[in-house]
Amino acid sequence: VLPSRFPNLLVNGTTGIAVGMATSIPPHNLGEVIDGVVLLIDDPETNEDDLMSVIPGPDFPTAGTIFGTNGIRAAYKSGRGRIVVRAKTEIEEFRGTRQRIVVHDLPYMVNKARLIEKIADLVKDKRIDGISDIRDESDRNEAVRIVIELKRDANANVVLNQLYKMTQLQDAFNANMLALVPDELGRFSPKLFTLIDALKYYLEHQKEVTRRRTAFDLEKALARKHIVEGLKIAIDNIEEVIRIIRASANEDQAKTGLTERFGFSEKQAQHIVDMRLGRLTGLEREKL
């Protein structure tokens, strides 16, 4: 079982298609998700509304603005929801009385080059009027900066609404929160989960990781304790141990002699036989 330091499925999000099913989980803010986990630990009876006070919605890496909260609530409460995201835009004055629309962020998974090409095609087909020029001014300082210059008599708000309607300046993320989850027997099957389900499954996973890690450390400590107990007996009877080892023709005979004389286990006898005699006498001196 691989450990997970935070709920990766919610923080990173994922999309995937399989036979007869698909998943589409939006990414979330790391700090907000951890706050949600802490809230659920402190109060296991927490509901979706309480969680939304610390996890208000997805946090898309391309920014943008989520338009309304109904889609978020539906996704968090049922596992499915339509989350509408708009690009971040502003209207600027330039060359005196003319205006331009500047796009700074894009909805999640929208390709900038295809978006510009789509707007140009709409202008060319005269489905959108009022645009005189469009260019990409993005650089290292600003990852997204699309400038849409308008004609002198164009209404910037009307053009912007047309762009929202006809292009991916406004897009929808259709959340379908489906994942493989374990049952009581440890078998995994696909299930549509809510926000609370996602956090609860994560906490159960953390408990399993902690249990297995502790069991591993305990097993290692008990194994070492078993060897040390054998060494203590050997040191208390060092002269006889050395005599038995020297008198034996081979390793197996030495282990048999030590086991019969002192009641060592196979592992204890093997460890003592594997040690150099100088190390055994050194342990005796350290004891003294």
Secondary structure as a PSIPRED ss2 file (coil, helix, strand):
# PSIPRED VFORMAT (PSIPRED V4.0)

   1 V C   1.000  0.000  0.000
   2 L C   1.000  0.000  0.000
   3 P C   1.000  0.000  0.000
   4 S C   1.000  0.000  0.000
   5 R C   1.000  0.000  0.000
   6 F C   1.000  0.000  0.000
   7 P C   1.000  0.000  0.000
   8 N H   0.000  1.000  0.000
   9 L H   0.000  1.000  0.000
  10 L H   0.000  1.000  0.000
  11 V H   0.000  1.000  0.000
  12 N H   0.000  1.000  0.000
  13 G C   1.000  0.000  0.000
  14 T E   0.000  0.000  1.000
  15 T E   0.000  0.000  1.000
  16 G E   0.000  0.000  1.000
  17 I E   0.000  0.000  1.000
  18 A E   0.000  0.000  1.000
  19 V C   1.000  0.000  0.000
  20 G C   1.000  0.000  0.000
  21 M E   0.000  0.000  1.000
  22 A E   0.000  0.000  1.000
  23 T E   0.000  0.000  1.000
  24 S E   0.000  0.000  1.000
  25 I E   0.000  0.000  1.000
  26 P C   1.000  0.000  0.000
  27 P C   1.000  0.000  0.000
  28 H C   1.000  0.000  0.000
  29 N C   1.000  0.000  0.000
  30 L H   0.000  1.000  0.000
  31 G H   0.000  1.000  0.000
  32 E H   0.000  1.000  0.000
  33 V H   0.000  1.000  0.000
  34 I H   0.000  1.000  0.000
  35 D H   0.000  1.000  0.000
  36 G H   0.000  1.000  0.000
  37 V H   0.000  1.000  0.000
  38 V H   0.000  1.000  0.000
  39 L H   0.000  1.000  0.000
  40 L H   0.000  1.000  0.000
  41 I H   0.000  1.000  0.000
  42 D H   0.000  1.000  0.000
  43 D C   1.000  0.000  0.000
  44 P C   1.000  0.000  0.000
  45 E C   1.000  0.000  0.000
  46 T C   1.000  0.000  0.000
  47 N C   1.000  0.000  0.000
  48 E H   0.000  1.000  0.000
  49 D H   0.000  1.000  0.000
  50 D H   0.000  1.000  0.000
  51 L H   0.000  1.000  0.000
  52 M C   1.000  0.000  0.000
  53 S C   1.000  0.000  0.000
  54 V C   1.000  0.000  0.000
  55 I C   1.000  0.000  0.000
  56 P C   1.000  0.000  0.000
  57 G C   1.000  0.000  0.000
  58 P C   1.000  0.000  0.000
  59 D C   1.000  0.000  0.000
  60 F C   1.000  0.000  0.000
  61 P C   1.000  0.000  0.000
  62 T C   1.000  0.000  0.000
  63 A C   1.000  0.000  0.000
  64 G C   1.000  0.000  0.000
  65 T E   0.000  0.000  1.000
  66 I E   0.000  0.000  1.000
  67 F C   1.000  0.000  0.000
  68 G C   1.000  0.000  0.000
  69 T C   1.000  0.000  0.000
  70 N H   0.000  1.000  0.000
  71 G H   0.000  1.000  0.000
  72 I H   0.000  1.000  0.000
  73 R H   0.000  1.000  0.000
  74 A H   0.000  1.000  0.000
  75 A H   0.000  1.000  0.000
  76 Y H   0.000  1.000  0.000
  77 K H   0.000  1.000  0.000
  78 S H   0.000  1.000  0.000
  79 G C   1.000  0.000  0.000
  80 R E   0.000  0.000  1.000
  81 G E   0.000  0.000  1.000
  82 R E   0.000  0.000  1.000
  83 I E   0.000  0.000  1.000
  84 V E   0.000  0.000  1.000
  85 V E   0.000  0.000  1.000
  86 R E   0.000  0.000  1.000
  87 A C   1.000  0.000  0.000
  88 K C   1.000  0.000  0.000
  89 T E   0.000  0.000  1.000
  90 E E   0.000  0.000  1.000
  91 I E   0.000  0.000  1.000
  92 E E   0.000  0.000  1.000
  93 E E   0.000  0.000  1.000
  94 F E   0.000  0.000  1.000
  95 R C   1.000  0.000  0.000
  96 G C   1.000  0.000  0.000
  97 T C   1.000  0.000  0.000
  98 R E   0.000  0.000  1.000
  99 Q E   0.000  0.000  1.000
 100 R E   0.000  0.000  1.000
 101 I E   0.000  0.000  1.000
 102 V E   0.000  0.000  1.000
 103 V E   0.000  0.000  1.000
 104 H C   1.000  0.000  0.000
 105 D C   1.000  0.000  0.000
 106 L C   1.000  0.000  0.000
 107 P C   1.000  0.000  0.000
 108 Y C   1.000  0.000  0.000
 109 M C   1.000  0.000  0.000
 110 V C   1.000  0.000  0.000
 111 N C   1.000  0.000  0.000
 112 K H   0.000  1.000  0.000
 113 A H   0.000  1.000  0.000
 114 R H   0.000  1.000  0.000
 115 L H   0.000  1.000  0.000
 116 I H   0.000  1.000  0.000
 117 E H   0.000  1.000  0.000
 118 K H   0.000  1.000  0.000
 119 I H   0.000  1.000  0.000
 120 A H   0.000  1.000  0.000
 121 D H   0.000  1.000  0.000
 122 L H   0.000  1.000  0.000
 123 V H   0.000  1.000  0.000
 124 K H   0.000  1.000  0.000
 125 D C   1.000  0.000  0.000
 126 K C   1.000  0.000  0.000
 127 R C   1.000  0.000  0.000
 128 I C   1.000  0.000  0.000
 129 D C   1.000  0.000  0.000
 130 G C   1.000  0.000  0.000
 131 I E   0.000  0.000  1.000
 132 S E   0.000  0.000  1.000
 133 D E   0.000  0.000  1.000
 134 I E   0.000  0.000  1.000
 135 R E   0.000  0.000  1.000
 136 D E   0.000  0.000  1.000
 137 E C   1.000  0.000  0.000
 138 S C   1.000  0.000  0.000
 139 D C   1.000  0.000  0.000
 140 R C   1.000  0.000  0.000
 141 N C   1.000  0.000  0.000
 142 E C   1.000  0.000  0.000
 143 A C   1.000  0.000  0.000
 144 V C   1.000  0.000  0.000
 145 R C   1.000  0.000  0.000
 146 I E   0.000  0.000  1.000
 147 V E   0.000  0.000  1.000
 148 I E   0.000  0.000  1.000
 149 E E   0.000  0.000  1.000
 150 L E   0.000  0.000  1.000
 151 K C   1.000  0.000  0.000
 152 R C   1.000  0.000  0.000
 153 D C   1.000  0.000  0.000
 154 A C   1.000  0.000  0.000
 155 N C   1.000  0.000  0.000
 156 A H   0.000  1.000  0.000
 157 N H   0.000  1.000  0.000
 158 V H   0.000  1.000  0.000
 159 V H   0.000  1.000  0.000
 160 L H   0.000  1.000  0.000
 161 N H   0.000  1.000  0.000
 162 Q H   0.000  1.000  0.000
 163 L H   0.000  1.000  0.000
 164 Y H   0.000  1.000  0.000
 165 K H   0.000  1.000  0.000
 166 M H   0.000  1.000  0.000
 167 T C   1.000  0.000  0.000
 168 Q C   1.000  0.000  0.000
 169 L C   1.000  0.000  0.000
 170 Q E   0.000  0.000  1.000
 171 D E   0.000  0.000  1.000
 172 A E   0.000  0.000  1.000
 173 F E   0.000  0.000  1.000
 174 N E   0.000  0.000  1.000
 175 A E   0.000  0.000  1.000
 176 N E   0.000  0.000  1.000
 177 M C   1.000  0.000  0.000
 178 L E   0.000  0.000  1.000
 179 A E   0.000  0.000  1.000
 180 L E   0.000  0.000  1.000
 181 V E   0.000  0.000  1.000
 182 P E   0.000  0.000  1.000
 183 D C   1.000  0.000  0.000
 184 E C   1.000  0.000  0.000
 185 L C   1.000  0.000  0.000
 186 G C   1.000  0.000  0.000
 187 R C   1.000  0.000  0.000
 188 F E   0.000  0.000  1.000
 189 S E   0.000  0.000  1.000
 190 P E   0.000  0.000  1.000
 191 K E   0.000  0.000  1.000
 192 L E   0.000  0.000  1.000
 193 F C   1.000  0.000  0.000
 194 T C   1.000  0.000  0.000
 195 L H   0.000  1.000  0.000
 196 I H   0.000  1.000  0.000
 197 D H   0.000  1.000  0.000
 198 A H   0.000  1.000  0.000
 199 L H   0.000  1.000  0.000
 200 K H   0.000  1.000  0.000
 201 Y H   0.000  1.000  0.000
 202 Y H   0.000  1.000  0.000
 203 L H   0.000  1.000  0.000
 204 E H   0.000  1.000  0.000
 205 H H   0.000  1.000  0.000
 206 Q H   0.000  1.000  0.000
 207 K H   0.000  1.000  0.000
 208 E H   0.000  1.000  0.000
 209 V H   0.000  1.000  0.000
 210 T H   0.000  1.000  0.000
 211 R H   0.000  1.000  0.000
 212 R H   0.000  1.000  0.000
 213 R H   0.000  1.000  0.000
 214 T H   0.000  1.000  0.000
 215 A H   0.000  1.000  0.000
 216 F H   0.000  1.000  0.000
 217 D H   0.000  1.000  0.000
 218 L H   0.000  1.000  0.000
 219 E H   0.000  1.000  0.000
 220 K H   0.000  1.000  0.000
 221 A H   0.000  1.000  0.000
 222 L H   0.000  1.000  0.000
 223 A H   0.000  1.000  0.000
 224 R H   0.000  1.000  0.000
 225 K H   0.000  1.000  0.000
 226 H H   0.000  1.000  0.000
 227 I H   0.000  1.000  0.000
 228 V H   0.000  1.000  0.000
 229 E H   0.000  1.000  0.000
 230 G H   0.000  1.000  0.000
 231 L H   0.000  1.000  0.000
 232 K H   0.000  1.000  0.000
 233 I H   0.000  1.000  0.000
 234 A H   0.000  1.000  0.000
 235 I H   0.000  1.000  0.000
 236 D H   0.000  1.000  0.000
 237 N C   1.000  0.000  0.000
 238 I H   0.000  1.000  0.000
 239 E H   0.000  1.000  0.000
 240 E H   0.000  1.000  0.000
 241 V H   0.000  1.000  0.000
 242 I H   0.000  1.000  0.000
 243 R H   0.000  1.000  0.000
 244 I H   0.000  1.000  0.000
 245 I H   0.000  1.000  0.000
 246 R H   0.000  1.000  0.000
 247 A H   0.000  1.000  0.000
 248 S C   1.000  0.000  0.000
 249 A C   1.000  0.000  0.000
 250 N C   1.000  0.000  0.000
 251 E H   0.000  1.000  0.000
 252 D H   0.000  1.000  0.000
 253 Q H   0.000  1.000  0.000
 254 A H   0.000  1.000  0.000
 255 K H   0.000  1.000  0.000
 256 T H   0.000  1.000  0.000
 257 G H   0.000  1.000  0.000
 258 L H   0.000  1.000  0.000
 259 T H   0.000  1.000  0.000
 260 E H   0.000  1.000  0.000
 261 R H   0.000  1.000  0.000
 262 F H   0.000  1.000  0.000
 263 G C   1.000  0.000  0.000
 264 F C   1.000  0.000  0.000
 265 S C   1.000  0.000  0.000
 266 E H   0.000  1.000  0.000
 267 K H   0.000  1.000  0.000
 268 Q H   0.000  1.000  0.000
 269 A H   0.000  1.000  0.000
 270 Q H   0.000  1.000  0.000
 271 H H   0.000  1.000  0.000
 272 I H   0.000  1.000  0.000
 273 V H   0.000  1.000  0.000
 274 D H   0.000  1.000  0.000
 275 M C   1.000  0.000  0.000
 276 R C   1.000  0.000  0.000
 277 L H   0.000  1.000  0.000
 278 G H   0.000  1.000  0.000
 279 R H   0.000  1.000  0.000
 280 L H   0.000  1.000  0.000
 281 T H   0.000  1.000  0.000
 282 G H   0.000  1.000  0.000
 283 L H   0.000  1.000  0.000
 284 E H   0.000  1.000  0.000
 285 R H   0.000  1.000  0.000
 286 E H   0.000  1.000  0.000
 287 K H   0.000  1.000  0.000
 288 L C   1.000  0.000  0.000
